[in-house]
Amino acid sequence: MLPGQRAVLSDLRTDLMKWRLQRFGPRPRLWYLPDRTVFPHRWEGSNKLRMGSCGKDGHFDPETALFRRYHPRHRHRLGQAHDEISTQTPRIASALYAGPLFPAFGHFLLESLARLWAADRFPDRPILWSVGQGTDHAILQPWMRDILDLLGVTNPILLVTAPVTVDELIVPAPGYEIQYRFGAHHRRFLGKVSHRPEPNRKLWLSRAGVEKVENAGRTALEARLRQCGWDVVRPETLTIRDQMAALARAERIAGEQGSALHSLILLRKPRRLRLDVFARDPRLAGHAINANQDTICTRLGIDYRLHRLPEESVETGTGAGVIKTFGPPDAYLDRLD
């Protein structure tokens, strides 16, 4: 086999694995771990995370790790036991392990909720979320509580800021692993908002209010979109229920690549919904583009279209930190048409 043929075959295998992970995802597994100590989490570098639980022997429970896939063929386990294990900890009878509590909207939606598909099976058990050590995030933000209310989660919530021992720790397997695994059981748990599209209702989700540096040309683009019948909204200015109501009424949704578009994961059986996403960094391609939106849309059956515009000019930065000048508004409207 020639080198070029081997490369094509490798790409085909990667694409097949990507499709299988997106379409079928993980199985709904549960582990019951007796007499476990659960810890807050602490980052030590970009890929080293102390977190999870361990038994009396101090050995880390791999079931409580954080798993991520940055490529369909490679699964990363981010998690290891804490180096300081105290024998004097508070003790509770039973709890449901939820993993790390992430303050960022996208990571909360995809990772902090990933194990909560089992909450309705154990409605009386406290949910344990580990909080980042040395942070001021030891509270549930109002928008987090709004999402839990939307999902119907009524369990007591315990935020782990110091080690706590649990007589019986119930550990659900994550129903979502960024960027390529999304289980059908987790889709059913998250899908609480019915999609009832109104004819010709088009919604553009703007990042104008969340960018640290305003990218040139966005104002002109959004003005042109309004002229063409698009409702332009800044999601961070709306409540969760108002955000979801707007998404549920839309026949078309579009916007700049970002975590606000992940809210579609809360829709139930979207019908004939088309999503157009414009890449944050137009220079990236292939697996360098964050695949979470693709995974969500594949699972939900959304017509997903990703656009990279050569008309945009990048000033500095890469990926999510890119600073650029938008292209002429008609370049975006051409793609949307």
Buried (B, 14 or more C-beta within 10 A) or exposed (E): EEEEEEEEEEEEEBEEBBEEBBEEBBEBEBBEBEEBBBBBBBBEEEEEBBBBBBBEEEEBBEBBBBBBBBBBEEBBEBBBBBEEBEEEBEEBEBBBBBBBBBBEBBBBBBBBBBBBBBBEEBEEBBBBBBBBBEBEBBEBEEBBBBBBEBBEBEBEBBBBBEBBBBEBBBBBBBBBBBBBBBBBBBBBBBBBBEBEBEEEBBBBBBBBEBBEEEBEBBEEBBEBBEEBEBBBBBBBEBEBEEBBBBBBBBBBBBBBBBBBBBBBBBBBEBEEBBBBBBBBBBBBEEBEBBBBBBBBBBBBEBEBBBBBBEBBEBEEEEBEEBBBEBBBBEBBBEBBE
